[in-house]
Amino acid sequence: MPHLIFDNDFVHRVMDKLDQRSGDELMAYKFVSVINRIVLLHKGPIIKFSLIVPTRNCNDQIVHDYIIQWIQLLSTKGMKQLVVKDFRHREVTAHHFSSLDLTHLMLFSVCFPYTPDNGRFTYLINLHLVEATCNLGQSIFDCPVLEKLTLIDCRGLFHTNFRSPNLKRQVKYIAKQISKSHTLG
């Protein structure tokens, strides 16, 4: 099974089995321990990794600290698709992702707090950002093979922040309504 999908059902089942009387930090470490065991015991490649960060009774910052470690480990297992859904804004530096050979990247509720000096996504074909914020100004992410760019409720982040000569489809939603959606080429 080359896909590890930790969706809402998985998160709720794991969190329900853990001792709810534990503090938020201990709950986070217990949750992380479950994911660690699965990732470390998995034999063979992991092409897709998808995770919803728990929000109830859990210190989500602890979970995020481990996501960085999982990304490094998963990159050695051939990961091409990464989905991280967090429903609280989190500062994430894009170089955590730009050094990977990702073809698909989906991030929810992230903040890119820096100018992308190393912001090259060499193999990225599909980029999907939801409620991402940034203060990039005129800064550019280099995405030479990007074909589809989706920006949903992204503040301070525009299609012009991406150098993507192969872009075929660009979708932008603002305030839950379609602002701009068109196929290029």
C-alpha positions as a printed NumPy array, in Angstrom:
array([[  0.   ,   0.   ,   0.   ],
       [  1.966,   3.052,  -1.186],
       [ -0.548,   5.598,   0.206],
       [ -0.805,   6.543,   3.884],
       [ -4.022,   8.49 ,   4.436],
       [ -4.718,   9.76 ,   7.947],
       [ -8.15 ,  11.305,   7.362],
       [-10.894,  12.551,   9.71 ],
       [-12.147,   9.035,  10.422],
       [ -8.668,   7.85 ,  11.359],
       [ -7.969,  10.897,  13.539],
       [-11.298,  10.591,  15.369],
       [-10.865,   6.842,  15.961],
       [ -7.344,   7.282,  17.33 ],
       [ -8.254,  10.263,  19.5  ],
       [-11.324,   8.451,  20.874],
       [ -9.18 ,   5.447,  21.876],
       [ -6.64 ,   7.6  ,  23.694],
       [ -7.24 ,   8.593,  27.301],
       [ -9.132,  11.887,  27.036],
       [ -8.156,  12.778,  30.6  ],
       [ -4.577,  13.253,  29.444],
       [ -3.452,  16.8  ,  28.845],
       [ -3.253,  18.243,  25.322],
       [  0.512,  17.691,  25.169],
       [  0.32 ,  14.04 ,  26.189],
       [ -2.542,  13.469,  23.726],
       [ -0.388,  14.947,  20.956],
       [  2.558,  12.698,  21.818],
       [  0.291,   9.641,  21.892],
       [ -1.195,  10.574,  18.518],
       [  2.279,  11.153,  17.065],
       [  3.388,   7.789,  18.453],
       [  0.654,   6.022,  16.47 ],
       [  1.689,   7.766,  13.224],
       [  5.383,   7.101,  13.944],
       [  4.748,   3.376,  14.309],
       [  2.807,   3.21 ,  11.056],
       [  5.383,   5.202,   9.076],
       [  8.401,   3.388,  10.513],
       [  6.914,  -0.092,  10.146],
       [  5.699,   0.495,   6.595],
       [  7.726,  -1.537,   4.113],
       [  8.354,  -0.207,   0.635],
       [  7.643,   3.143,  -0.961],
       [  5.133,   5.678,   0.306],
       [  3.953,   7.65 ,  -2.706],
       [  1.226,   9.677,  -0.984],
       [  1.056,  10.934,   2.596],
       [ -2.081,  12.703,   3.758],
       [ -2.715,  13.957,   7.286],
       [ -5.425,  15.929,   9.014],
       [ -3.973,  17.575,  12.11 ],
       [ -6.189,  16.916,  15.149],
       [ -7.684,  20.036,  16.681],
       [ -9.471,  18.801,  19.797],
       [ -7.727,  17.785,  23.024],
       [ -4.378,  17.871,  21.253],
       [ -1.433,  20.255,  21.115],
       [ -1.237,  20.656,  17.351],
       [  2.143,  22.417,  17.511],
       [  3.681,  19.162,  18.742],
       [  2.094,  17.343,  15.805],
       [  3.551,  19.955,  13.432],
       [  7.009,  19.487,  14.89 ],
       [  6.767,  15.822,  13.921],
       [  5.358,  16.552,  10.464],
       [  8.711,  18.106,   9.577],
       [ 10.469,  14.894,  10.644],
       [  7.964,  12.699,   8.79 ],
       [  8.479,  14.72 ,   5.618],
       [ 12.229,  14.094,   5.776],
       [ 11.691,  10.371,   6.32 ],
       [  8.99 ,  10.097,   3.643],
       [ 11.21 ,  11.807,   1.089],
       [ 13.581,   8.832,   1.373],
       [ 10.632,   6.506,   0.674],
       [  9.773,   8.151,  -2.644],
       [  6.923,  10.434,  -1.565],
       [  5.46 ,  12.355,  -4.526],
       [  2.163,  13.598,  -3.069],
       [  1.737,  15.426,   0.229],
       [ -1.488,  16.667,   1.814],
       [ -1.478,  18.456,   5.183],
       [ -4.778,  19.802,   6.455],
       [ -4.551,  21.984,   9.514],
       [ -7.471,  24.167,  10.415],
       [ -5.393,  26.651,  12.407],
       [ -2.949,  28.955,  10.665],
       [  0.584,  27.709,  11.053],
       [  3.856,  29.252,   9.917],
       [  5.485,  26.815,   7.53 ],
       [  8.547,  27.616,   5.488],
       [  8.202,  26.417,   1.932],
       [ 11.742,  25.032,   1.879],
       [ 10.382,  22.119,   3.898],
       [  8.59 ,  21.217,   0.684],
       [ 10.71 ,  22.715,  -2.08 ],
       [ 13.606,  20.347,  -1.426],
       [ 11.344,  17.37 ,  -2.089],
       [ 10.559,  15.679,  -5.387],
       [  6.844,  16.338,  -4.922],
       [  4.499,  16.301,  -7.901],
       [  1.368,  17.163,  -5.879],
       [  1.173,  19.419,  -2.818],
       [ -1.987,  20.386,  -0.928],
       [ -1.766,  22.576,   2.171],
       [ -4.553,  23.973,   4.346],
       [ -4.159,  26.994,   6.647],
       [ -0.475,  27.742,   6.249],
       [  1.517,  30.945,   6.328],
       [  4.639,  31.395,   4.205],
       [  6.575,  33.952,   6.296],
       [  9.625,  34.395,   4.106],
       [ 10.768,  35.274,   0.622],
       [ 11.416,  32.071,  -1.31 ],
       [ 15.159,  32.232,  -1.986],
       [ 15.125,  28.467,  -2.423],
       [ 11.482,  28.366,  -3.454],
       [ 11.921,  26.091,  -6.43 ],
       [  9.407,  23.292,  -6.808],
       [ 11.177,  21.421,  -9.585],
       [  8.704,  18.555, -10.082],
       [  5.46 ,  20.072,  -8.811],
       [  2.578,  19.515, -11.252],
       [ -0.381,  20.328,  -8.991],
       [ -0.375,  22.91 ,  -6.175],
       [ -3.506,  23.374,  -4.064],
       [ -3.458,  25.967,  -1.258],
       [ -6.433,  26.683,   1.015],
       [ -6.488,  29.647,   3.396],
       [ -2.797,  30.239,   2.869],
       [ -1.428,  33.646,   3.73 ],
       [  1.874,  35.274,   2.955],
       [  3.674,  38.559,   2.654],
       [  5.647,  37.745,  -0.464],
       [  5.032,  40.95 ,  -2.376],
       [  6.727,  40.418,  -5.724],
       [  8.583,  37.252,  -4.687],
       [  8.34 ,  34.284,  -7.01 ],
       [  8.206,  30.526,  -6.514],
       [  9.791,  28.771,  -9.475],
       [  7.525,  25.913, -10.629],
       [  8.814,  24.914, -14.084],
       [  6.372,  22.016, -14.667],
       [  3.335,  23.247, -12.697],
       [  0.148,  22.548, -14.659],
       [ -2.602,  23.252, -12.109],
       [ -2.639,  25.978,  -9.462],
       [ -5.554,  26.272,  -7.037],
       [ -5.713,  29.108,  -4.513],
       [ -8.733,  29.129,  -2.169],
       [ -9.187,  32.014,   0.27 ],
       [ -5.486,  32.871,   0.035],
       [ -4.511,  36.321,   1.275],
       [ -1.391,  37.926,  -0.139],
       [ -0.756,  35.016,  -2.48 ],
       [ -1.475,  35.34 ,  -6.192],
       [ -0.83 ,  33.378,  -9.368],
       [  1.79 ,  36.007, -10.18 ],
       [  3.872,  34.685,  -7.258],
       [  4.478,  31.52 ,  -9.285],
       [  6.696,  31.234, -12.341],
       [  4.975,  28.4  , -14.148],
       [  5.373,  28.354, -17.937],
       [  3.428,  25.056, -18.244],
       [  0.379,  26.237, -16.291],
       [ -2.749,  24.863, -17.952],
       [ -5.335,  25.541, -15.287],
       [ -5.572,  28.201, -12.638],
       [ -8.4  ,  28.389, -10.124],
       [ -8.808,  31.089,  -7.512],
       [-11.621,  31.261,  -4.982],
       [-12.157,  34.16 ,  -2.616],
       [-14.557,  34.14 ,   0.335],
       [-15.963,  30.769,  -0.663],
       [-17.074,  32.035,  -4.085],
       [-15.35 ,  31.698,  -7.425],
       [-13.413,  34.85 ,  -8.187],
       [-11.407,  33.665, -11.141],
       [-11.347,  30.288, -12.789],
       [ -9.981,  29.611, -16.196],
       [ -8.1  ,  27.171, -18.283],
       [ -4.953,  28.462, -19.877],
       [ -3.594,  27.57 , -23.255]])
